[in-house]
Amino acid sequence: MHGLRAIVTTLLVVFAALCTTLIVLATIWLIANFNVDRILTVVGILISATGLLFALVIHSRRRR
């Protein structure tokens, strides 16, 4: 069980790092190509990814 937990934790850390990278790249892209539709799309994706990450963290903490 500890091995599975370590794998899930590693995946969550990698996912958080990828999300951070995407936030930086999306910000640079939005500054270069300002468009309201694009901004709303990126914000929606970021909110969804953040919600998924928090749900996974909360789910893993409740199982202790």
N, C-alpha and C positions, 0 to 999 in steps of 0.2 A: 504494500500500500504506500510505503514511503517513496518507492521508485516512481509510482504513478503520480504522486503529488509533486515530486521534483520535476517530472516532465511537464506537468500542467503549469507549474510556476514558471518554468523556463519559457514555455510557449507564451504565457501572458507577458513576460518581460520582453520577449521578441516582438509580440504584437504591439505593446506600448511603444517600443522604439520605432517600429514601422509607422505607427500613427503619428508620432512626433515628426518623423521625416516627412510624411505626407502633409502635415500641417504647414511645415516650413515651405515645402515646394508649392503647395496650393496658395500660400500667401504671396510668394514671389510671382506665381503665374497670374493671380488675380490683380496684382498691382500692374503687371505688364499689359493685361487684357481686361480692363474693367468692363464688367457686364453684370447687371443685376441677376439675371437668370443663373449665371455661373456661380455667383456668390451664394445664392440660395441653395444651389445644388451641393456645393462644397460644404456649406454649413450643415445641411441635412445629413450628409455622409459622416461628418465629424461627430454630430450628435448621436447618430446611430452607433458608430464605432465606440464612442465613449460609454454609451449606455450598455453595450454588450460587454465591454471590459469591466464596468462596475458590477454588472450582474454576475459575471464569472467570479469576480473577487468575493462578492457577498456570498455566493453559493459555496465557494471553497472554504470560507470562514465558518459557516454554519455547520459544516460536517465534522468539526473538531470534537 
